[in-house]
Amino acid sequence: MMKFNRIAGNESAPAIQKDVIARSRKLRRKRLLRQNLPLFIMFAPVLIYFLLFKYGPILGLVIAFKQYSLAGGVFGSPWVGMANFEMLFNTPQMLNIIRNTLMLSVLQVVVGFPLPILLAILLNEVRKSWFKKSVQTLVYLPHFFSWVVIAGIVIAMLSMESGIINVWVQKLTGDVYPFLYEPVAWVAVLLASGVWKTTGFSAIIYLAALSAINPSLYESASMDGANKFRQIWHVTLPGISGTIILMLILSMGQIMEVGFDQVFMLQNSVVAGVSEVISTYVYKIGLLGAQYSVTTALGFFESLVGLVLVLTANWIARRFNRGLW
């Protein structure tokens, strides 16, 4: 009888031990919950915001597969499957719109991406505090102007009739130049205005990354005989390479998104062949033309391309141990 009780006791010991471990884990979770409850309360508005305004609207993508009408609503409109996508890509100008979007986006990345890095490095090397602050203020200021204001400034400067630049061009050459009506010149103006507005503010991220570099690295490089350019190449750029790759991966997700405000405010019918992009087409066809299903399908396609580009860029970065995730 004693032998049976001893065996039964030995068999129940692991069960009791598991029960004790489970209870201790439960108590630990409760204690952590009580400790972090203020943080959860602070995080709740952010979570609610993203659920309502970021993840909730994703359900509206079902419109892309329906013949949407205001009377039927999202769930009451008839299902048409892939008909909207077929109609979209059978539209004659769609190929040109996608080409314009890709062209302008790639040019904005090629031209606009390196400039904030260069500006941040130059500002980081400035030793005169008053000069550095003055330059920072001047280059940050355009970020706070709306595209309506910037477009007004650009049009006023480049106007063929009274633009100050064309006044000087006419004095030098005897004729004015149609900056806003020549496709190549219009693209250059678009890129230049974008650089002027965004470069200064984008440089803040790289300035923050530069402040985290250990100054002793520069001292060591200087003692080894490295001049300023060598220090930038071997210390500064490797020190902010993680930030550069992160920003590049994020910019890949926006490769199909050309800013609507900038393009819409500067475009005109003469340069429609290069200025009509997805965002302006969605506005004209979706909002003005009330073709909600077609433009939702176009937006869905745009998002899928952006997702593929982000995943591809991150996969390439991971090959060099620099991936975002």
MARSE-166894 format. One record per residue (C-alpha): residue number from 0; residue in one letter; x, y, z. Coordinates in pm, 1 decimal. Layout:
N
@i NUM, aa A, east X, north Y, up Z
...
***
This chain:
325
@i 0, aa M, east 0.0, north 0.0, up 0.0
@i 1, aa M, east 285.6, north 238.1, up 85.3
@i 2, aa K, east 454.7, north 147.3, up -244.0
@i 3, aa F, east 135.7, north 236.8, up -437.8
@i 4, aa N, east 102.9, north 573.2, up -260.3
@i 5, aa R, east 469.2, north 650.1, up -328.6
@i 6, aa I, east 422.4, north 573.2, up -702.3
@i 7, aa A, east 103.7, north 779.9, up -717.0
@i 8, aa G, east 281.0, north 1067.0, up -543.2
@i 9, aa N, east 570.5, north 1050.2, up -787.4
@i 10, aa E, east 331.1, north 1051.9, up -1084.5
@i 11, aa S, east 140.3, north 1355.8, up -951.7
@i 12, aa A, east 455.1, north 1556.7, up -879.4
@i 13, aa P, east 509.6, north 1673.7, up -1241.5
@i 14, aa A, east 143.6, north 1779.0, up -1263.5
@i 15, aa I, east 172.7, north 1980.7, up -943.3
@i 16, aa Q, east 496.0, north 2136.3, up -1067.1
@i 17, aa K, east 333.9, north 2236.2, up -1398.1
@i 18, aa D, east 40.5, north 2387.0, up -1209.4
@i 19, aa V, east 276.5, north 2593.0, up -991.9
@i 20, aa I, east 467.3, north 2716.2, up -1298.5
@i 21, aa A, east 142.7, north 2809.5, up -1475.1
@i 22, aa R, east 22.8, north 3002.6, up -1169.0
@i 23, aa S, east 353.7, north 3187.0, up -1134.6
@i 24, aa R, east 345.0, north 3286.0, up -1502.5
@i 25, aa K, east -12.6, north 3407.9, up -1463.9
@i 26, aa L, east 82.4, north 3617.2, up -1160.9
@i 27, aa R, east 384.1, north 3757.2, up -1348.2
@i 28, aa R, east 164.3, north 3857.4, up -1642.5
@i 29, aa K, east -83.0, north 4028.6, up -1409.6
@i 30, aa R, east 198.6, north 4214.2, up -1235.5
@i 31, aa L, east 344.8, north 4328.8, up -1567.8
@i 32, aa L, east -0.1, north 4438.3, up -1682.9
@i 33, aa R, east -48.1, north 4650.3, up -1369.5
@i 34, aa Q, east 298.3, north 4801.7, up -1407.0
@i 35, aa N, east 249.8, north 4890.0, up -1774.5
@i 36, aa L, east -116.6, north 4988.9, up -1755.1
@i 37, aa P, east -38.6, north 5365.4, up -1785.0
@i 38, aa L, east 164.5, north 5296.5, up -2098.0
@i 39, aa F, east -120.6, north 5094.0, up -2249.2
@i 40, aa I, east -363.4, north 5376.9, up -2173.9
@i 41, aa M, east -129.4, north 5626.3, up -2343.3
@i 42, aa F, east -94.6, north 5394.8, up -2643.4
@i 43, aa A, east -469.9, north 5336.8, up -2678.6
@i 44, aa P, east -545.8, north 5659.7, up -2876.9
@i 45, aa V, east -267.6, north 5577.3, up -3124.7
@i 46, aa L, east -401.0, north 5223.5, up -3165.9
@i 47, aa I, east -757.0, north 5348.6, up -3214.0
@i 48, aa Y, east -635.4, north 5604.4, up -3471.0
@i 49, aa F, east -457.5, north 5341.4, up -3678.9
@i 50, aa L, east -748.7, north 5098.9, up -3656.7
@i 51, aa L, east -1003.1, north 5359.1, up -3766.1
@i 52, aa F, east -808.8, north 5559.1, up -4024.2
@i 53, aa K, east -539.2, north 5318.9, up -4149.5
@i 54, aa Y, east -661.3, north 4960.0, up -4122.7
@i 55, aa G, east -1035.8, north 5022.3, up -4132.6
@i 56, aa P, east -1033.5, north 5185.8, up -4478.9
@i 57, aa I, east -857.3, north 4877.0, up -4617.0
@i 58, aa L, east -1198.7, north 4710.7, up -4616.7
@i 59, aa G, east -1301.0, north 4966.1, up -4878.0
@i 60, aa L, east -1074.6, north 4790.3, up -5130.9
@i 61, aa V, east -1369.9, north 4561.3, up -5197.2
@i 62, aa I, east -1503.2, north 4848.7, up -5411.2
@i 63, aa A, east -1237.5, north 4758.8, up -5668.6
@i 64, aa F, east -1421.7, north 4431.6, up -5732.3
@i 65, aa K, east -1770.5, north 4583.6, up -5745.5
@i 66, aa Q, east -1970.1, north 4821.2, up -5961.0
@i 67, aa Y, east -1993.8, north 5074.8, up -5682.2
@i 68, aa S, east -2285.0, north 5314.0, up -5656.1
@i 69, aa L, east -2371.7, north 5561.3, up -5383.7
@i 70, aa A, east -2720.7, north 5413.6, up -5355.5
@i 71, aa G, east -2601.1, north 5055.5, up -5307.0
@i 72, aa G, east -2306.6, north 5141.6, up -5085.4
@i 73, aa V, east -1995.4, north 4930.8, up -5034.7
@i 74, aa F, east -2174.8, north 4606.1, up -4954.5
@i 75, aa G, east -2489.7, north 4658.4, up -5159.6
@i 76, aa S, east -2323.5, north 4723.7, up -5496.2
@i 77, aa P, east -2310.3, north 4433.7, up -5744.4
@i 78, aa W, east -1997.5, north 4217.1, up -5763.9
@i 79, aa V, east -1809.6, north 4236.6, up -6095.9
@i 80, aa G, east -1484.0, north 4056.7, up -6012.7
@i 81, aa M, east -1183.6, north 4167.7, up -6218.6
@i 82, aa A, east -1387.3, north 4373.5, up -6466.9
@i 83, aa N, east -1263.7, north 4704.4, up -6326.6
@i 84, aa F, east -900.5, north 4597.5, up -6360.7
@i 85, aa E, east -960.1, north 4481.5, up -6718.6
@i 86, aa M, east -1127.6, north 4810.0, up -6809.6
@i 87, aa L, east -851.9, north 5004.3, up -6636.5
@i 88, aa F, east -562.4, north 4841.9, up -6819.8
@i 89, aa N, east -747.3, north 4848.2, up -7150.0
@i 90, aa T, east -766.4, north 5227.5, up -7126.5
@i 91, aa P, east -539.7, north 5371.2, up -7398.9
@i 92, aa Q, east -369.0, north 5634.3, up -7182.7
@i 93, aa M, east -312.2, north 5406.4, up -6881.3
@i 94, aa L, east 27.0, north 5284.1, up -6999.3
@i 95, aa N, east 141.0, north 5643.8, up -7045.0
@i 96, aa I, east 10.0, north 5739.0, up -6698.0
@i 97, aa I, east 199.3, north 5453.2, up -6531.6
@i 98, aa R, east 511.5, north 5541.4, up -6731.2
@i 99, aa N, east 490.0, north 5905.9, up -6622.7
@i 100, aa T, east 440.6, north 5804.6, up -6260.4
@i 101, aa L, east 741.2, north 5572.7, up -6262.5
@i 102, aa M, east 957.9, north 5821.4, up -6450.2
@i 103, aa L, east 885.6, north 6113.3, up -6217.2
@i 104, aa S, east 913.7, north 5899.9, up -5904.3
@i 105, aa V, east 1246.1, north 5748.4, up -6005.4
@i 106, aa L, east 1381.9, north 6092.0, up -6098.6
@i 107, aa Q, east 1269.1, north 6231.5, up -5763.2
@i 108, aa V, east 1451.7, north 5951.7, up -5581.6
@i 109, aa V, east 1766.9, north 5980.9, up -5794.7
@i 110, aa V, east 1781.4, north 6360.3, up -5767.7
@i 111, aa G, east 1622.1, north 6422.2, up -5430.2
@i 112, aa F, east 1746.1, north 6132.9, up -5217.2
@i 113, aa P, east 2122.3, north 6212.0, up -5201.9
@i 114, aa L, east 2081.7, north 6588.4, up -5148.9
@i 115, aa P, east 1955.3, north 6575.6, up -4785.9
@i 116, aa I, east 2251.0, north 6350.9, up -4702.1
@i 117, aa L, east 2492.8, north 6596.5, up -4860.6
@i 118, aa L, east 2327.2, north 6892.2, up -4688.3
@i 119, aa A, east 2337.7, north 6719.0, up -4349.6
@i 120, aa I, east 2707.8, north 6636.2, up -4389.2
@i 121, aa L, east 2789.2, north 6994.1, up -4490.7
@i 122, aa L, east 2593.8, north 7139.8, up -4198.1
@i 123, aa N, east 2759.9, north 6892.1, up -3962.4
@i 124, aa E, east 3101.7, north 7022.2, up -4069.4
@i 125, aa V, east 3013.4, north 7387.5, up -4004.5
@i 126, aa R, east 3175.5, north 7517.5, up -3687.6
@i 127, aa K, east 3027.9, north 7868.4, up -3679.7
@i 128, aa S, east 2708.2, north 7829.5, up -3477.4
@i 129, aa W, east 2539.8, north 8146.1, up -3608.0
@i 130, aa F, east 2606.1, north 8053.5, up -3969.2
@i 131, aa K, east 2485.0, north 7696.4, up -3918.6
@i 132, aa K, east 2160.0, north 7811.3, up -3756.1
@i 133, aa S, east 2098.3, north 8069.8, up -4027.7
@i 134, aa V, east 2145.2, north 7815.5, up -4305.5
@i 135, aa Q, east 1926.0, north 7561.6, up -4125.4
@i 136, aa T, east 1645.8, north 7815.5, up -4093.0
@i 137, aa L, east 1665.1, north 7910.6, up -4459.9
@i 138, aa V, east 1663.7, north 7552.4, up -4590.3
@i 139, aa Y, east 1394.2, north 7431.8, up -4345.9
@i 140, aa L, east 1154.8, north 7718.1, up -4417.4
@i 141, aa P, east 1018.1, north 7596.4, up -4757.4
@i 142, aa H, east 892.3, north 7276.2, up -4593.0
@i 143, aa F, east 625.1, north 7476.2, up -4411.3
@i 144, aa F, east 491.0, north 7635.2, up -4731.2
@i 145, aa S, east 197.3, north 7463.4, up -4897.7
@i 146, aa W, east 231.4, north 7349.9, up -5256.0
@i 147, aa V, east -19.8, north 7617.9, up -5352.5
@i 148, aa V, east 222.4, north 7885.4, up -5231.2
@i 149, aa I, east 526.9, north 7720.4, up -5388.8
@i 150, aa A, east 347.3, north 7666.6, up -5718.7
@i 151, aa G, east 244.2, north 8032.7, up -5716.1
@i 152, aa I, east 606.0, north 8137.0, up -5661.2
@i 153, aa V, east 730.3, north 7907.3, up -5939.7
@i 154, aa I, east 466.7, north 8024.0, up -6187.1
@i 155, aa A, east 532.6, north 8389.9, up -6101.5
@i 156, aa M, east 905.9, north 8343.5, up -6160.0
@i 157, aa L, east 879.5, north 8137.8, up -6479.9
@i 158, aa S, east 580.0, north 8299.4, up -6646.9
@i 159, aa M, east 640.8, north 8382.0, up -7012.9
@i 160, aa E, east 473.0, north 8720.8, up -6986.5
@i 161, aa S, east 599.2, north 8866.4, up -6658.9
@i 162, aa G, east 825.5, north 8605.6, up -6494.7
@i 163, aa I, east 1144.7, north 8757.6, up -6356.9
@i 164, aa I, east 1358.6, north 8479.7, up -6503.2
@i 165, aa N, east 1210.2, north 8521.6, up -6848.7
@i 166, aa V, east 1270.1, north 8896.6, up -6821.7
@i 167, aa W, east 1643.3, north 8825.8, up -6792.4
@i 168, aa V, east 1630.1, north 8551.1, up -7054.3
@i 169, aa Q, east 1469.3, north 8793.7, up -7297.5
@i 170, aa K, east 1735.0, north 9055.5, up -7226.3
@i 171, aa L, east 2011.4, north 8803.1, up -7292.5
@i 172, aa T, east 1866.9, north 8610.1, up -7586.8
@i 173, aa G, east 1596.8, north 8836.4, up -7724.4
@i 174, aa D, east 1323.1, north 8578.6, up -7665.7
@i 175, aa V, east 1144.4, north 8412.0, up -7374.7
@i 176, aa Y, east 1160.5, north 8041.5, up -7294.2
@i 177, aa P, east 847.0, north 7833.1, up -7215.7
@i 178, aa F, east 971.5, north 7668.7, up -6895.0
@i 179, aa L, east 624.1, north 7543.9, up -6798.2
@i 180, aa Y, east 517.9, north 7443.6, up -7147.9
@i 181, aa E, east 820.6, north 7242.4, up -7261.9
@i 182, aa P, east 806.1, north 6877.5, up -7138.7
@i 183, aa V, east 1173.9, north 6846.3, up -7045.4
@i 184, aa A, east 1180.8, north 7190.5, up -6882.1
@i 185, aa W, east 857.0, north 7114.7, up -6694.4
@i 186, aa V, east 1007.2, north 6795.8, up -6547.5
@i 187, aa A, east 1317.4, north 6992.2, up -6442.9
@i 188, aa V, east 1099.3, north 7257.4, up -6276.1
@i 189, aa L, east 901.0, north 6985.9, up -6094.8
@i 190, aa L, east 1218.6, north 6822.8, up -5962.5
@i 191, aa A, east 1377.1, north 7154.1, up -5863.7
@i 192, aa S, east 1069.0, north 7273.2, up -5674.2
@i 193, aa G, east 1047.4, north 6939.3, up -5493.6
@i 194, aa V, east 1412.6, north 6955.5, up -5393.6
@i 195, aa W, east 1373.7, north 7312.8, up -5270.2
@i 196, aa K, east 1074.9, north 7221.8, up -5051.9
@i 197, aa T, east 1184.2, north 6888.7, up -4903.3
@i 198, aa T, east 1564.1, north 6876.0, up -4885.9
@i 199, aa G, east 1610.1, north 7093.2, up -4577.5
@i 200, aa F, east 1354.4, north 6915.8, up -4363.2
@i 201, aa S, east 1466.7, north 6568.7, up -4476.6
@i 202, aa A, east 1820.5, north 6653.4, up -4367.7
@i 203, aa I, east 1704.4, north 6661.8, up -4002.7
@i 204, aa I, east 1694.8, north 6280.5, up -3990.8
@i 205, aa Y, east 2053.3, north 6253.7, up -4111.8
@i 206, aa L, east 2170.3, north 6528.5, up -3875.7
@i 207, aa A, east 2025.4, north 6327.3, up -3588.0
@i 208, aa A, east 2210.8, north 6017.8, up -3711.6
@i 209, aa L, east 2535.0, north 6216.5, up -3744.9
@i 210, aa S, east 2509.1, north 6333.3, up -3384.8
@i 211, aa A, east 2527.4, north 5969.1, up -3271.8
@i 212, aa I, east 2871.0, north 5909.6, up -3429.3
@i 213, aa N, east 3149.1, north 5889.5, up -3170.7
@i 214, aa P, east 3381.2, north 6193.7, up -3209.5
@i 215, aa S, east 3679.6, north 5978.4, up -3115.7
@i 216, aa L, east 3646.1, north 5805.2, up -3452.9
@i 217, aa Y, east 3722.7, north 6133.4, up -3626.9
@i 218, aa E, east 4017.5, north 6193.0, up -3394.3
@i 219, aa S, east 4155.4, north 5847.6, up -3469.2
@i 220, aa A, east 4111.7, north 5899.8, up -3843.0
@i 221, aa S, east 4285.1, north 6238.9, up -3819.7
@i 222, aa M, east 4579.3, north 6088.2, up -3631.1
@i 223, aa D, east 4609.0, north 5826.0, up -3906.8
@i 224, aa G, east 4648.7, north 6107.8, up -4159.2
@i 225, aa A, east 4297.8, north 6107.2, up -4307.9
@i 226, aa N, east 4189.4, north 6441.1, up -4448.2
@i 227, aa K, east 3833.5, north 6573.3, up -4424.2
@i 228, aa F, east 3710.0, north 6391.0, up -4733.8
@i 229, aa R, east 3859.9, north 6063.5, up -4613.5
@i 230, aa Q, east 3694.7, north 6109.9, up -4274.8
@i 231, aa I, east 3357.7, north 6164.8, up -4440.3
@i 232, aa W, east 3403.4, north 5857.4, up -4661.3
@i 233, aa H, east 3535.7, north 5618.3, up -4396.1
@i 234, aa V, east 3365.1, north 5747.6, up -4078.4
@i 235, aa T, east 3062.2, north 5965.8, up -4156.2
@i 236, aa L, east 2898.0, north 5766.1, up -4433.5
@i 237, aa P, east 2943.5, north 5423.3, up -4262.9
@i 238, aa G, east 2808.2, north 5579.0, up -3942.6
@i 239, aa I, east 2480.6, north 5681.3, up -4104.5
@i 240, aa S, east 2457.5, north 5394.5, up -4355.3
@i 241, aa G, east 2181.3, north 5226.4, up -4153.2
@i 242, aa T, east 1969.0, north 5542.1, up -4165.9
@i 243, aa I, east 2037.8, north 5586.1, up -4537.6
@i 244, aa I, east 1926.2, north 5230.4, up -4615.8
@i 245, aa L, east 1617.2, north 5269.1, up -4396.7
@i 246, aa M, east 1512.2, north 5587.9, up -4576.9
@i 247, aa L, east 1585.3, north 5429.5, up -4915.2
@i 248, aa I, east 1365.4, north 5128.4, up -4837.2
@i 249, aa L, east 1082.0, north 5357.3, up -4725.6
@i 250, aa S, east 1119.6, north 5567.8, up -5040.6
@i 251, aa M, east 1080.0, north 5253.7, up -5250.4
@i 252, aa G, east 729.4, north 5215.1, up -5110.9
@i 253, aa Q, east 639.7, north 5556.5, up -5251.7
@i 254, aa I, east 788.0, north 5497.7, up -5595.6
@i 255, aa M, east 438.0, north 5484.3, up -5745.5
@i 256, aa E, east 317.6, north 5787.0, up -5551.0
@i 257, aa V, east 397.5, north 6122.9, up -5707.0
@i 258, aa G, east 267.8, north 6405.4, up -5490.9
@i 259, aa F, east -76.1, north 6510.9, up -5615.5
@i 260, aa D, east -54.5, north 6870.2, up -5493.9
@i 261, aa Q, east 277.6, north 6942.5, up -5659.9
@i 262, aa V, east 192.3, north 6790.0, up -5997.7
@i 263, aa F, east -165.0, north 6920.3, up -6007.1
@i 264, aa M, east -64.9, north 7278.3, up -5926.7
@i 265, aa L, east 210.1, north 7286.9, up -6191.4
@i 266, aa Q, east 59.6, north 7081.0, up -6473.3
@i 267, aa N, east -117.5, north 7219.1, up -6779.3
@i 268, aa S, east -271.2, north 7071.7, up -7092.9
@i 269, aa V, east 37.9, north 7143.1, up -7304.7
@i 270, aa V, east 256.7, north 6906.5, up -7100.3
@i 271, aa A, east -16.1, north 6652.5, up -7022.9
@i 272, aa G, east 192.3, north 6387.7, up -7198.7
@i 273, aa V, east 445.3, north 6390.4, up -6912.3
@i 274, aa S, east 245.0, north 6543.7, up -6626.0
@i 275, aa E, east -55.4, north 6309.7, up -6607.9
@i 276, aa V, east 18.8, north 6065.8, up -6324.1
@i 277, aa I, east -184.4, north 5818.0, up -6121.4
@i 278, aa S, east -279.2, north 6063.7, up -5845.8
@i 279, aa T, east -409.8, north 6329.3, up -6086.9
@i 280, aa Y, east -588.8, north 6064.4, up -6295.8
@i 281, aa V, east -759.9, north 5929.0, up -5982.0
@i 282, aa Y, east -876.0, north 6281.7, up -5895.3
@i 283, aa K, east -1013.4, north 6353.6, up -6241.4
@i 284, aa I, east -1174.2, north 6014.9, up -6306.4
@i 285, aa G, east -1264.9, north 5913.3, up -5952.6
@i 286, aa L, east -1379.2, north 6233.1, up -5786.1
@i 287, aa L, east -1482.9, north 6444.5, up -6083.3
@i 288, aa G, east -1599.8, north 6154.0, up -6300.5
@i 289, aa A, east -1750.6, north 5950.4, up -6012.5
@i 290, aa Q, east -1585.7, north 5626.7, up -6134.5
@i 291, aa Y, east -1504.0, north 5511.0, up -5784.4
@i 292, aa S, east -1457.0, north 5142.2, up -5860.0
@i 293, aa V, east -1205.9, north 5199.6, up -6140.3
@i 294, aa T, east -993.0, north 5440.8, up -5940.8
@i 295, aa T, east -1003.6, north 5213.9, up -5634.9
@i 296, aa A, east -870.6, north 4934.8, up -5854.9
@i 297, aa L, east -594.7, north 5167.5, up -5970.4
@i 298, aa G, east -508.7, north 5257.2, up -5611.4
@i 299, aa F, east -502.8, north 4887.9, up -5522.2
@i 300, aa F, east -259.8, north 4822.7, up -5806.6
@i 301, aa E, east -43.7, north 5115.5, up -5694.6
@i 302, aa S, east -28.7, north 4981.3, up -5338.2
@i 303, aa L, east 64.4, north 4630.8, up -5454.3
@i 304, aa V, east 351.8, north 4766.5, up -5663.1
@i 305, aa G, east 473.1, north 4970.5, up -5365.3
@i 306, aa L, east 455.9, north 4664.2, up -5139.0
@i 307, aa V, east 654.3, north 4453.2, up -5386.0
@i 308, aa L, east 919.7, north 4725.0, up -5417.9
@i 309, aa V, east 955.3, north 4760.3, up -5039.8
@i 310, aa L, east 987.5, north 4384.2, up -4992.7
@i 311, aa T, east 1240.1, north 4364.6, up -5276.1
@i 312, aa A, east 1447.7, north 4654.0, up -5142.5
@i 313, aa N, east 1445.6, north 4503.9, up -4793.0
@i 314, aa W, east 1544.5, north 4161.4, up -4932.0
@i 315, aa I, east 1840.4, north 4317.1, up -5113.9
@i 316, aa A, east 1940.4, north 4510.6, up -4800.1
@i 317, aa R, east 1930.0, north 4189.8, up -4594.8
@i 318, aa R, east 2189.8, north 4040.1, up -4827.2
@i 319, aa F, east 2424.2, north 4302.2, up -4677.6
@i 320, aa N, east 2289.6, north 4259.8, up -4320.1
@i 321, aa R, east 2111.4, north 4595.5, up -4338.8
@i 322, aa G, east 1747.3, north 4492.5, up -4371.5
@i 323, aa L, east 1465.2, north 4680.4, up -4206.7
@i 324, aa W, east 1317.4, north 4352.4, up -4079.1
***
